[in-house]
Amino acid sequence: MKNCADVIIVGSGVIGNAAAYYLAKRGASVIVLEKSDNIGDGGSSRNGGGVRQSGRDKRELPLAMFGIKNLWPTLSEELEMDVEYYQDGNLRLGKTAAHIQTLTGLTNNATDCGLDVSMISGDDARQICPYLSEEVTGASWCPTDGHANPLLTTLAYYRKARQLGVRFITGEEVVEIRKIKGKARQVLTPNNSYEGETIILAAGYDSRKIASTFGIDIPMTQALLEVLVTEAQPPMFYQMLGTAAADFYGHQSTHGSFVFGGSSGLEDVNKDNGTPTSTSLTASCICRGIMKYFPILEDIKIVRSWAGWMDVCVDHVPVLSFVEEVPGIILASAFSGHGFGISPAVGTLLSEMVIDGQPSLDLSALRYDRFKAKI
Amino acid sequence: MSKINDRSREIGEYIAQPDDDLIICRCEEITKGEIRKAVYDGMFTITEIRRYLRTGMGLCQGQTCAKLVKGIVARELGVSPLSIEAAMSRAPMRPIEMKVLGNEIS
């Protein structure tokens, strides 16, 4: 089988798969190389499913808004698979005066960027989601935000791309990207070599190690996030939820289960034994967080907990960029826990970068060479 | 390269079988036919099948159906069940109420 294609994508996460799909749709030949034996085994299958604009950095917001306006509403239809997208709004909840102050600051930033988001009272929040406790004194409300199922979205892009002839190879770890005549072209794995006119590096945190083989550093680290899943409940609400205190976030899925993420505060120093592992402290801590806002949920059962790594950039927005010193490379990593919601937009933009030579949105704020020393 | 890793490997077309409506994952009510079709949609590992269909994601967390699902997937792919990795086990071992799990400090 041929190991050459127009585009080699490193990483079969939702970003790589979305890029593969949009590229194949426009006629490019694509090979996707995945280190894990499973498709989308990193952050793409291990995130809270938020499809949000509120709370996003100004540099990232245009991507979020573009996707929510143009791509998410018809994504299930386009991929011929239900990705469980809900656009029922996002409530970010506050309980104290300090929380309300934080939320007001975020809201002002977002409205400056043209986003429809506003501060509402605790009672207004309870009008939207009647199960909230009296402890909630206010919230920010963005009616165009929502959530989708990250497992299904990642696999839907994979399935459709595969149907369009994209070649996916799992268990194939990229160890080096090599230049030929001044241009990145060759992608090496322990046993094989692949060649592409363009190479997209979308391997999450592992992108850093791979980028170092062509002399580029992406300043990022990895942080653990942990999530718990409840037994199925009758439909209660479909808003995406978050809190100013960052004590939990989550939503109810189509299946009926609640998917709630949170933290113990010890994430930065969690041990890394090579696989993301739930700690004994976090699930309990998330439960205590949730019950303050939703006392009604105290008797529902937790059936599962899981963890995942986020590739966190030093300035918390992704690197989505050509590399001047290394033509042929496109970097798409360091999504900092926000990659899922913007993945359809990023996949589309990546396909434009490859085929049209430039993206239709200005991505200069996400360049790879934006990082400077403090003095 | 392992047969499972080349996702463009030719495995033919899905052909319906008389017992395709047999329920395999009882918690999530997933049938044999759905699992077989998922393989032809490119889901070659237990982890992918689980994320695609929810097999083993219900109350018993796959303690009942894991072996059956593995057998079905192996047969469709024409490989030995031994070459197929089991899905990751997740805590807690039994479903536990939020108020109980949240009460571990005091």
Interface residues (C-beta under 8 A of the other chain):
Chain A: M1 D37 N38 I39 G40 D41 S45 L151 L152 T154 L155 Y158 R159 R162 R167 F168 I169 T170 G171 E172 N191 N192 V229 T230 E231 H255 S278 A283 S284 C287 R288 I290 M291 L297 E298 D299 I300 K301 I302 V303 R304 S305 W306
Chain B: M1 S2 I4 N5 D6 R7 S8 D41 G42 M43 F44 T45 T47 E48 R51 Y52 R54 M57 G58 L59 Q61 E85 M88 R90 A91 P92 P95 I96 E97 M98 K99 L101 G102 N103 E104 I105
